[in-house]
């Protein structure tokens, strides 16, 4: 094997390790790379580098098996009513992002929806240097009370109101009436909802 192929293989394994670590951290601890598009970029970088590695090492049996595994996984995601495929598509592109807003230097909020069978939800993410952690996830069913027409996905803006040691207050701006929601930072639970 040439030195160029060895270098490429090392870089590819580093990309794979970062991608797997990012997936595991998000799944188990809800920690990811900072910013919405960093994870999207990482997933596309992994996919493109995988195809490049298949092309570079095409004469090897392992490359052909790897291509078959990718194609079978893709086909299986489509067969199951395309639900896994849509989840993959919506989470690895900006199609699943309804709104993304920096609230301040410590927090970011986003409205996302990664499936065709679920309604979009609100997430508040705490920034921690290169990484960030989701601390709040809020769905429509948690904020609906007397007005069933006000849904998270139709919010025009997400406004930061105030923060205490234990709570974080945001306003979902609809143009009137708006919803001001206070969350407990540790548990992510809603402590108060006010229509204004």
N, C-alpha and C positions, 0 to 999 in steps of 0.2 A: 504494500500500500504506500502510495506517495506521501510526502510530507504535507502537501496541500490537502489531501483527503483526510489525513490524521487531524490537521488543524480544524477543518470543517466539522469533523466528527466530534471533537472536543467542544466546539462552539455549540453544536446542535444538542449535545448532552447537557450543557449548561442551560440552554433555553428550555429543554424538557424539564430539568430539575426545578427551575424557577416557576414554570407553568404548573407543574404538579404541586409544588409547595403553595403557590397562590391559591389553587383550587382547594387544597386540604385546609388551609388557614381560613378561607371563606366559609367552607362547609361546616367546620367544627367550631370556629371562634368568631366568625363574621368579621374577619380582618382581611383587607385587600390592599393592593397598591393604591396610592393616593390619586383621586380623580376617577371619574367614570370611564374615560377613554383609555386609561392606562391598562385596565384589564382587557378591554376590547382589542387594543393594540397587541398585547401579549398573546391573546388567543389566535389572532391572525398571524402573528410572527411565528408561533409554533406550527400552525397549519402549513404556511408557506415553506418554512424550513423543513418540514416533514416531507413535502413533495419534492423539494430540491434534493434531500438526502436519498429519496427513492430513485430519482433520476441519476444522481452521482454513483450510487451503488447498485444500479439496476441488474448487473450480472450476478449479484449475490442472491441466494434464495431468501434470505431474511428480508431483503428489500421488497421482493415480490409478495411475501407473506404479510408484510406491514401494509402494503397497498391494498391487498385483499381485505385485511382487517378494517382499514379505514372505510373502504367501499361497503363492506357488509354492515358496519355500524351505521353508516349513513342510510343505507337501504332499510335497515330495521327501524330507524327513527321515522322513516316515512310510512312504513307499513302500519304502524300502530296509530292510525287515524292522523298521522303527521303531528301529533302532540309533542313528542320529544324534539322533532325537527323544528317546529315553531319556537319552542323554548330555546333551543340552541341558536336559532336565527335571531330571535329578539334579544337574547342576552349577549351575543357576540357582535352586534351591530348597534347603531343608534335607533333602530326601529322600536325598541322596547323602552326608550327614554321619552317621557312626556315633558318633563321639566327638570332642569338642573340649575341650582342656584347656590352660590356662596353666601352664607348668612353672615359670617364674620370670619376672623382669622382662625377660629377654633372649630367651626361647624359648617357643614354643607348639607343642603336638603335636596332631595330628588323625588320625583314621582315616576315610578317605573311599573311596567307590566310585562312579565316574561312568559305569559301563556294566553291561549285563546279562550280558556275556560275559567279564568280568574280575572277579577277586576284589578286595575292598577292600584298601587298602594303608595303611601308616603313613607320615605325613609329619612332619618336624620343621621348624619355620619359625622363622627368626631375625627378631626384631623390630628395625626400624631406623626409629624415629620414626613418620612417617605411613605408611611402606611396610614391607613384610616380604619376606623371600626364603626360598624353600624350599631347605634345605641337605641334607636327607636324605629319601630315599624308599625304603621297605623293603616288600617283598612277602612273601607266605607262603612261597614257594619258597626265599627266602634264610634263613629262620629255622627251617624244619622240619628236624629230624634224626631222633631216635628216636621222638618222639611226634607222629604225624600228626593227632591230634585238636586240638592247640593251634594255632589259627589267629588271625590278627591281628584279624579282625572279632569274635571272641568274647571279647576282652579286656574285663575289667570296669573297668579303670583303667590309666592311664599314669603311672608315678611317675618323677620325676627323682631319680637317684642321685648322680651326681657329674660334674664337668667338669674337664678339664685344658686345657692350651694347645692340644692337638691332638685330644682325644677328648671325647665326650659319652656318658654311660652312662644308660640308661633301663631301667626294669623294666615289662614288660607283666604286669599283675596279673590272674590268673585265679582266685584263691582257692586255688591250689595244684594242681599245680606251676606256678610262675611262670617267666618268661624274663627274664633280665637281659642286655641287649644293649649292647655298646660300639661306637660308630660313630666313624670318623675324620671330623672336622668338615669338612676341605677336600674330600675325595673323596666322602663319604657312604657309603663302604664299611664293612661290618661287620668289626671286628677281633677280637671275642670274643663268644661266646654262652655263657651259663651257665644251666642249669636249677636252680631252687631252690624 
